[in-house]
Amino acid sequence: MGHENGGLFLDLAGLGEDELVLREQAHRIAVEVLRPAAWVLDRMTPAQRIAPGSPFFTTMATLKSLGYHRFFLPAEAGGPEEPLSPLAQSVVLEELGWGSLGLATAFLVDMLPVITMSRFGSPELQAELMVPWVEDETGAFHGCWAITEPDHGSDFIGQRDGDARSYGRAQLVAEPGDGGWVLRGQKSAWVSSGPIATHAAVHAQAGRDGDLSHSLFAVVALDDPGVRRGAPADMLGVRDDPQGELFFDEVFVPERNVLVPPGPFYPVFGDQLLCLTSSVISNVAVGVARAAFEEALHHARQRIQGGGPITRHKNIQLTLYAMFERVETARAYSRAALAHTQANVPGSSPGALGASPRHARAAQVYAKRAAYEVAHDALQVFGAQGLSRDSLIEKLFRDARSLLIEDGTLEVLALDAARDLIQNYEHETYDLEEMMATW
Ligand SMILES: Cc1cc2nc3c(=O)[nH]c(=O)nc-3n(C[C@H](O)[C@H](O)[C@H](O)COP(=O)(O)OP(=O)(O)OC[C@H]3O[C@@H](n4cnc5c(N)ncnc54)[C@H](O)[C@@H]3O)c2cc1C
């Protein structure tokens, strides 16, 4: 059925011919590459996952050979001549999330250093590192985003107000060196792709005295002398993307690798970069939610129990309906938040005023919660089969549970949005007595 502007299907509304083709291609990659690779990786030991020849590397190389890493870049940084619309970006992100949360995360953290280099990098750094990275189609480069530290996870977002006392001393410190900075310290065991990345986008406290709310942000080559990696973590979910510690022992970072010089992390840089990551992750979470819904629907249609299909039960019908409602609302909000963020983040257009943190965070919280609730309910629809290591829903449930922590816990993201609401939400006030008097 051809449906102009989506026709009967709201999830296709507004998609043009090119976007529909992109969606179909991304879905085929999710089906043929991401899901099978993620299934195999999930069962491997952490060491097997990062060994040469692991499906992790072949999958990343496939995405690069198809040019997916260029989709989210502006044309001047090597992106498509006709930039992908925010709607097209949402569609691709949802399909990647549908295929595998872990591999989608690995794909996104790989792009983080490139995207920030394209916005903030010096011309030397762009020529030396960004251009070959963007041109590469073999997976020779892989990025990660090293933010959290052993004693600093949630508080990285919680320190929006820049209160040094609330944060305390960072565990990665950059001190001025000859022509650059010297890094000493470490990042947490949860850095996605940390065990295999070639480069990291790193936040470090600038100077011995201070805190991470006054930090510098730089790209560090992870084969530089003094960099060491911890063993890959053995996690409950998102096992298809390896996480691990990064240690920095007197690592020299030349000035040209500094993307953002020492200064307050909030409100401009951190806040707006987090708007971008929040609205991207929310679209990936929609893919996880949809995957769980579709698994449950398929199972419910097929499962005969007590002589009839389980779809005859009202509880199953209502559960499927509630899942569908969550997927659809999460998608609508996530798409709107991504479009808003892309249109308003500084640099998007002359005089752009900035994206709305409360909307980006709320979309992320909403979509992550939707993914978890849908996966939870889907497992219930499967009964005991859903608990078996042989069913996809068991993996989706573990991945969806991890989403409530990955990229900021749900509570901390919600508190951050609440702070923005309380400080900045504008509304008219009414005097009830006056209002009634003039009625
Ligand atoms: C799959 C996965 C991938 C990840 N990828 C990366 C990555 O690529 N790079 C990276 O740097 N990090 C990464 N992380 C780390 C992630 O960002 C942190 O785990 C997350 O921010 C929470 O920090 P924490 O684990 O230290 O928990 P904690 O900060 O110790 O929090 C523990 C509990 O206390 C609550 N809490 C703590 N502080 C506050 C507060 N101020 N207000 C209210 N509640 C609070 C939290 O909500 C939580 O319930 C990843 C984590 C996971 C699970």
The ligand as an ORCA input file, in Angstrom:
! r2SCAN-3c Opt
* xyz 0 1
  C      25.350      0.905     29.508
  C      26.032      2.113     30.058
  C      26.789      2.892     29.215
  C      27.460      4.017     29.717
  N      28.237      4.766     28.878
  C      29.003      5.783     29.370
  C      29.887      6.506     28.520
  O      29.950      6.284     27.324
  N      30.680      7.461     29.080
  C      30.639      7.749     30.401
  O      31.384      8.615     30.834
  N      29.769      7.101     31.238
  C      28.955      6.127     30.751
  N      28.076      5.459     31.560
  C      27.979      5.866     32.954
  C      26.619      6.521     33.246
  O      26.552      7.808     32.701
  C      26.467      6.521     34.764
  O      26.367      5.161     35.153
  C      25.239      7.277     35.215
  O      25.393      8.644     34.940
  C      24.993      7.093     36.719
  O      26.162      7.256     37.463
  P      26.617      6.118     38.492
  O      26.509      4.812     37.811
  O      27.944      6.510     39.028
  O      25.518      6.115     39.623
  P      25.486      7.090     40.902
  O      25.781      8.475     40.460
  O      26.321      6.492     41.978
  O      23.973      7.012     41.312
  C      23.455      5.963     42.141
  C      22.019      6.287     42.495
  O      21.956      7.517     43.232
  C      21.139      8.468     42.579
  N      21.814      9.783     42.638
  C      23.146     10.015     42.652
  N      23.393     11.331     42.690
  C      22.186     11.950     42.689
  C      21.775     13.304     42.712
  N      22.663     14.313     42.723
  N      20.461     13.567     42.713
  C      19.557     12.563     42.709
  N      19.879     11.258     42.679
  C      21.184     10.951     42.664
  C      21.075      8.005     41.113
  O      19.862      8.431     40.478
  C      21.135      6.487     41.267
  O      19.854      5.966     41.519
  C      27.353      4.360     31.077
  C      26.562      3.569     31.919
  C      25.905      2.461     31.417
  C      25.054      1.651     32.342
*
